[in-house]
Amino acid sequence: MHWDRLFEDLEGQLASEWEAERAVLDAESERLRIARLDLRARLRTLCSVGADATIDLVSGRRIPVSLQTLGADWVAVAARGNGEGSSAPAAFFLPLTAVAGITTDHGMILASLEEPPSADLPLRERMTLGFVLRDFARRRIPVRISTHVGDDVHGTIDRAAADHLDLAVHDAGEARFAAAVHGFRIIPFSSLVAVRAPGDQTP
């Protein structure tokens, strides 16, 4: 009986040591996994559930939104609390470089840490902002553009090139007729903070 008790104690100690070592390895593995997690992976999870969030933009503006779609270098969001009386909330296309922070509830923060499924990226995640803006130009969708210098300008995108767009400037709610255009503006993509399109004109 003496030997049985001795070996039982040794087995208990060994099991405890193994358990402690496994816990340390699991914790280290989790730290390494999170260290490899990028913002796009977390946004992919948040967009997949339409998470509500408040986006801080580099311009200093804060907008309450529902996260919708992730692109190659942008995220599309729907405005919450839209007070403009439109039939659908406005859609914002935000370059990822313009996002200064994201506020959401703790559950969503933790959910976004989960490993995204290792499947092929959907086509929309391969679409660049330039690709989307060229489609806006083709459809003649009126937009409101916010830039780093803090001004908003309304108009219609005439064309979107490799790293900039040409905007025909006109009043909000006006169609792009020659008589309505006040001027033309070249806007580098690097200065874009947000591109807003009416919610009832889905691009």
Secondary structure, DSSP 8 states (H G I E B T S, - for coil): -HHHHHHHHHHHHHHHHHHHHHHHHHHHHHHHHHHT--HHHHHHHHHHTT-EEEEEETTS-EEEEEEEEE-SSEEEEEESS--S--SS--EEEEEGGGEEEEE--HHHHHHTTS----S---GGGG--HHHHHHHHHHHT-EEEEEETTS-EEEEEEEEE-SSEEEEEE--TT----GGG--EEEEEEGGGEEEEEE-TTS--
